[in-house]
Amino acid sequence: MNNIKLFETKKVRTHWDAEQEKWYFSIIDVIEILTNSPRPRKY
């Protein structure tokens, strides 16, 4: 199951691993939210 979650108005890509029962979040999306960087991959 792949989902997009919203944090305030920003999208965060996520993935649910049913076997391990864990959520995974895109680090690039999280960096963009935390730093307001226009180019989070270069951060």
N, C-alpha and C positions, 0 to 999 in steps of 0.2 A: 504494500500500500504506500504510494507516494502522495504526499500532500503538500500544500503550501499554507503556511500559517502566517497570520498577520501580527506584527508587533508595531503598535501604533498604526502608522500608515504604510509601513514597509513590509515587503514580502520576504519570508524566510522559507527556503526549500527544506523539506524534511523527508525522512524515510523511517518507517516503522519496521523493525526486524521482529517478526512474530516468534521465531525460535528462541531468541535471547530476551524477548520482551523489553526491547530498548528502542528509544528514539534517537535518530541521528539528525544533526542539523548542519547546514552548509556553513562552513567557517567563513567563506567569502561574504555571505549575506550578513552574518553576525558582525564581522569587521566593518562592513559598510554602515550598519546601524550604529555601532558604538563610536565610530570615528567621523561619520558624515563625510567620508572620503568619496570624491567623484570616481576614483579608480581604486577600489579596494584590493584588486589583485596585485597592485604595485605597492601596497602598504608595507 
